[in-house]
Amino acid sequence: MRLVAPLAGAELTRVPNRPGSGQVATLVEVRRPAELLRHGAIAGVVAAITLLAEEMVATTLLGGKASDPFRLVTSVVFRQPTLSPELSLWIVLLVGGAMHLVLSLLFGMFFVFLVSAMYQLSARVPLLLLYGFLYGLALWELNILTVLPLLFPRVAPLFGLANQIWNGIVAYGIFYGLVLGAYVALARPGVVADWKRSPRTRVEVVPHGR
């Protein structure tokens, strides 16, 4: 595989050689921050919905209430446990849902920018799914196992191993990270062409506007 490094504001041409074929398939990527932000936000929102749906179903099947995931997020915001019914359910749903959506949106945008920085927007579908899965696991490890105990020690015990298998590893790896990777694989943000050249054709990086 030959990778042509781009100039500032230039198109990136990614050329995977295919032995035995008379041509070289070329995927052209561009970095447009506004487009990447938009797709990252959409990916984050979609992944937030699937993650929350999985956590509500898993919590219910494990004997809890469908509102418990909202209460866990609200506990982090208020820096103290809020699982008791004393706190209004509407406040829990509003605060927990808003916080979950904002964080998911930000993490979605970061994922798209990270994939773009590695010149992998035009990568094969299985690879993008793998990136998303690993990204989701990394978020779970960073947020739940590292940041939470350090910054919110009073809330950390609520996120025990008993509920973190389904609401942590499975939820973040599959229902969040994998969804991000699937969105990038389907939407292909920044991939502006898919065409063929002769293997002898010189591939150039051309700045925009020329």
N, C-alpha and C positions, 0 to 999 in steps of 0.2 A: 504494500500500500504506500502511495506517495502522498504526502501532505504538504501543500503549499502554504507557507505562513503568510498571513495577510498584512498589508500596510494599514495604516490608520484609516478607518472608514472604507476599507476595500472589501471586495468579495473574496470569500474563501472557497477554493476549489478542492474538493476531496476526490481523489482518483483511485478507486480500488481496481487493480489489475485482475483480469479474468483470463487465466491461461486457456489457450485453445480457441478463444473467441477472437474474431477479427477486429473487435473494437474494445474500447475502454468506457465503462459506464461512469459518468461524472455527476456528482451531486454538488450543487453550488449553494453555499451558506452565506448569509449576510447577518451582520449584527445591527439590528435597529432596536435601541433600548426601549422605545415606546411599544413596539410590537412584542418584545420579550416580556415587558411588564404586564401587558394586557393578557397574554397567554398564560403567564405565570399566575396572575390573579384568578383567571378562569379555572386553571388546573387546581389551584388551592381551594377554591370554593367547592368544586366538584368533589375533590378528595375529602374536604371537611364534612360534606353531607354523607358520603359513604362511611367515613370513620365514625361519625356520630350515630348513624343508624346501626352499625355493627355493635358499638358499645352499648347502646340501649337494649338491643336484642340479647346480647351476651349477658348483660347485668341482670336482665329479667330471668333468663334461663338459669342463672346462678343463684337465684333466690332474692335478688335485690329489686329495686324499683327503677322504672325507666328514667326517672328524674335524677337518679344518683350520679350519672356522669356529669350533669350540669352542676350538681352540688359539689362535686370534687373540684371542678374548675373554679367555682365560686369560692371554695375554701382557699385556693391559692391566691385569688384576688384579695380576699379579706384577711389573709394570713392567719386564719384559724379555722378549725373544722366547722362546717355548716351542714352536716348531715341531719341534724335534728329538724323536725317540722316547724320549729318556732319561727324560722325565717320564711317569709312569704314565698310561695312557689313561683309567683310571677317575677319576683326579684331574682330568684335563682335561675329561672329560664332566661330572663333578659340578660343578666350579667354573665352567666355561664355561656350562653349561646353567642353573645357578642364577642367575648374573649376568645372562645374557640374559633370563631370565624376569622377574626383578625389575625390570630397567630397562624392559622392554616393558610390564609392568604399570603402572609409574609413568607412563610416557609415554601409555599408554592412558587413564588417569584424567585426566591433564592435558588431553588432547584433548577428552574429553567435557565437562570443566569450561570449557574455552575456547569450545567451541561453545555451551554454555549461556550463558556470559557475553555472547556476541554475539546471544542470543535466536534462535538458528538450529536449535534441536532439531527444530522442525517444518518446516524448509526442505525444498525439493524434493529428490528423490533425486539428480539430477545435480549439484546444488550441494553436497550433503554428500559425494559422491564426490570432487568437486574439492577441497573442504576437506581431505579425508583425503590425497589425492595430494600437495597442496602441503605439508601438515604433514609427511608422510614425507620429502619432499625437504629440507625445512628441518631435520629431525632429522639427516639424513645430512650436510648441509653443516655443521651446528653440531658434531656429534660427531666426524666423520671429518676434515673439512677445517680445523676451527678448534681444538677442544678437544684432540684427539689430538696434533697437532704441538706444541702449547704445553705440555701437561702430561706427555706420554709420548713424548718425542723419539726414544727408542731403539726404540719399537714402531712409530712412524709409517711407516717405510719398508716395513713388511709390507703396508700398505694402499695399494698402488700403483694407478695408473690401469688397469693390465692386468686387475685383478680387481674394480675398483670400478665398472665399467660394469654388470656383471650382479649383483655382490654389493653394490653401493652404490646407484646411481641406480635401476635396475630393481627391486631388492629392496626398498628403503625406500619408493620412490614407489608401486609397485603392490602388492607382496606384504605390505607393512605398512600404509602410509598408506591405500591404497584399501580395504583390509579394515576398518580402523577406521571409515571413512566408511560402508561398506556395513553394518556392524553397527549404527551409530546410525540409519541409514535403515530398517533392519528392526525393531530393538527400540524405537525412538522413546522413549528414556528421558525422563521429565518431560512428555511429551505426554499429557494426561489426557482430552482430548475432541476430537471432530471432528464438528461439527454446523453447522446453518445458522440464520441469523437474517435477518429482514427488513432491507434496507439502511437503513431509517429507525430501526431499533432502536439504542438507545444502548448502547455497550459499556463496561462498568465494570470496574475492578480491585477485586476483593473480597478483603480479607485473610482468611486461613484462620481458621476457628473462628467465623465469623459466620454 
